[in-house]
Amino acid sequence: MAVRIVTDSASDIRPSTAAEAGIVVVPLSIRFGEHEYIDGVELTPEQFYEKLASNPELPETAAPAPGAFEAAFEELTREGADEIVCINLSSELSATMQSALTAAKSGDGSAKVTVVDSLSISAGLGTLVLEAARAAADGMPATQMVHMLEALRERTRVYGALDTLDHLKKGGRIGGARAFLGSVLSIKPCIAISSGAVVEAGKPRTRHKSMIWLRDRLRSDGDIEHLSVMHADASDIDEMLEVLSTDFSPDDIHVDLIGPVIGTHGGPGTLGVCYLAPH
């Protein structure tokens, strides 16, 4: 029985990686003023940060319409999929999950579609998607795969060190981190997104201390797996990797840009770590 994997572009999986793994990525859109771009199709992460640096207006994001997921499900059905597992950006942060659910219910029924809420973002979501793709390639049935994903979701950790709260406030995604709004300006806020929503996690006073804070979160969880260091065009990413070098080999760290969807809300300079905590 052929199982295929679908996700959305907030997973920050590069197109080449998705193509190699047989993953279909349904894109969100990014709007700068009157100009709208399809994430990953009309706008790469590198192009996004160039526009962000030169545009005085903060961008906005929009979830895919249900029709975009319907089209993806129908195409995979035509390609021979018996079952489809669609893993999406946290429902606490976007309407993307709802669009996928609507599409799954309105399909013609030729392929069973199961929609999974990752309760995560960026490489946290991406790790679940890539694990699902590997399981699908090994012949794991969809029901077993969903159980696997639910177990992995419980172990997924995402922490971020923001350079500014402006983007998070503007996008309305501040959630449980509202306490930051009354904080002094000198902090470099740290957030957690390990249960689906954005929550306050730390208030380091300097950028370097925020890097130490991120490293200490990794240390506190012990023997972690699938460590990714994601950044929003941060000029000091090498410093972050240097801070981690006492605990982790460069070969054990996946480093990449945060994509336009999450970069819109986190803002430039954001540093993030995503990983699986021990069982």
N, C-alpha and C positions, 0 to 999 in steps of 0.2 A: 504494500500500500504506500503510495507516494505522498509524503508530507512536505509541504513547502512553507517557507517562512516569509512573513511580511512585517515590516516595521515602518516607522516614520523618520523623518530626517533629523529629529532631535536626538537620535541615537548616535549622531556624529560618526557614523561608519562611512569611510571614504568610498566613492563609487566603485573603484577598482576592487576593493576588498569585498563589497557587496556582490559584485558580479562574479568574482571567483568562488564565493560561498553559495551562490544561487539565491541570495536574499533580494527581495523586492522592497525598495524604499519609496514610500509615498511621501512627497515633500510638503512641508508647510510653506508659507510665503512670508516674505519680508517686505515691509513697506517703508520707504524713505519719502516722506511727503506724499506727492501724487504718483510716485513711481513704485510699482510693485514688482518683486522678483521672486521666481520660484527657487526655493532653497536647493542648492546642489545641482541645479540645472542651468539657471541663469545667473547664479551668484555662488562663487566658491568662498570658503572661509577667508582666504587671502583677500579677495575682492571686497568682501564684507567689511573687513577691518580698515581697508583703504577708504571706503565710503564713510565709515563711522568717524574716521579722523578728520574728514573734510566737510562733514555735514553738520550744521548747527542743530538740526532737529534730531531728537532721539527716534530711532526706528520703532516700528511696531510689527508684531507677528500675527499671523492668522492661521487657524487650523485648516487642514484640508477639508473640502466638502465630502459628504458621504459618497458622492459619485466617483471621487478619485480612488477611494478604497474599493468600490464596486468594480471599477475598471480593472484594478489590480487582481482582484479575486477571480474575475471572469477570464482574464488572460491566463492565469495559472491553471484554471480549470481546463481551458483549451489545450494547455501544454501537458495535461495528463494528471494534474494533482487530484488526489482523492480527498485529502484533508489539508486545511490551511490553518496555521497558527499565526496569529497577528499579535505582535507584542508592541505596546505603545508607551509613549511618554505619560508620566503620572497624570491620572485623572484629576488630581488636586491642583494641577497647574495649567491645564489646557483642555479644550473641548475636542482634542484630537481623538481621544479614546471613545467619546460618544459618537463621533462620526464613523469610526470603525465598527462600533456595535450596531449602528443604524444600517450600515452597508451589509453587515453579516446577516441581519434579519431580513433584508430585502432581496437577497440573492435568489437564484433559481433553484438552489438546493442540490446541484449536481456535485458540489464539493462541500463537505462540512467545514465551517469556519469557526474557530474558537479564538476569542479575543482575550488577551491577558494584559492586565494593568501592571506595568513594571514597578509602579510607585517610585520611579527613578528618572534620571535624566542623563544626557551625554554618554560617557563611557560606562556609567552604571547600567543604563539601558542597553548600550551596545554590547556589553559583556553577556547579558542574558540572551540577546539575539544571536550572537556568534556561537554561544554554547548550544542554543536550539538548532542552529544550522548544522553544527557538527553531529548532534544527535540524529537529526533527520538524515544526514548522509550515511549514518550507521544503521539506519532502518528502524529507529525508535518510533513506535506508534504515537499518535497525537495525545491520547489520554495520558500515557506515561510521561510524555514530554511536558505536559502542563503541570503534573505533579513535581517533576524535576525543577521547572521554572519557579514554582511556588516555594520550593525549598531554597533555591538560589536567591530568590528575592529577599528572603529573611536574612540572608548573609550579606546582601549588597550594602555597601557604605559609600556615601558621597559627601565630601566636605569641601567647602570653598572658602578662599580668602579673597574678599572683595577689596577693590581699590576705592570704590565709592558706592553709596547706597542709591544714588540718583536713578539709575536704570531700574533697579528693583522696585523702587517706589513708583516710578512713572508707569511701569508695566502692571502694577497692582498685584505682584506676586510675592509680596513681603510676608504674608501669612503669619506664622508664629514668631517672626522676627520683628514684630512691631515695636518691641522694647527699644530697638536700636534708634527709633525715630527721635527719642528724647535724649540720646547719648551725645556726649561731647564730640566735637568734630575731629579730634586728634586720634580716634581709634581707627583701626583697620579691621572692620567687622568680619567675623568668621561665621559661616552658616553650615547647617547640616540638612541634607535632603535624603535621609535614610528611611523615612516612613511616608514619603509621598509629598509632603509639604515642606516649605522653607521655614526653618526654625533657627532662632538665635543659638549659637554654640560657643562663641568666645569673643572677647574684646581686647585683643592685643593692641599695644600702643604704637607699635612701629611695623613697618612692612617686614623686616627681618624676623621680628617676633611672631608675626603671623605665619611665616614659613616654619619656624620652630614648632608652632602650635599644630600645624598640619602633620609635621613629622611625628610629634608626640601622639597624635591620634593613631597613626599607623603602628607605633610601638605598643600602644596600649592594647591593640587587638592581637598582638602576637604573630603567629605564623599565617600571614595573609596570602591570598592568591590573586592573580590577574591584576596587578597594580598598574593603573594608568595615571599619568600626570597630564592633565589637560590645562591649557592656558588660553586666555583671550588676548593673543598678540602681546604677551607680557615681555617687556624688554629685559626683565631679570629672571627669566626662566632658568638660565644657567646657574644662577645663585640658588634657586630652589633645588635643582638637581644636586648641587654641591652639598646642600644641607642634608639631603637624603643619602648621600654617598657613604656616610658612616654606617648605614644600616642596610642599604640595598645596592646590588650591582646594577650598573647601567643596562646590562643585558636582561634584567628582570623587570624593567620599567618600559611601558609603552608611552611615548610622548607624542602629543598631537595638539592641534588647535581645537578649541571649543568652536563649534559651528555657529552659524548666524542665529539660529533659534535661541539657544541658551546664551550666546554672546550678547544678544539684544537685551536680555534681562539682567545678566550679571554685570555687563559693562566691560570696557577695555581694561586690561591689566589683571583680570580675575585669574587666580590660580586655583586649581582643583585637584583633588585626589579621589580616585574611584577604585574600589577593590572588593574582594570577597573576604569577609571575616571567617575565622575558623569555624568548623562544624560545632 
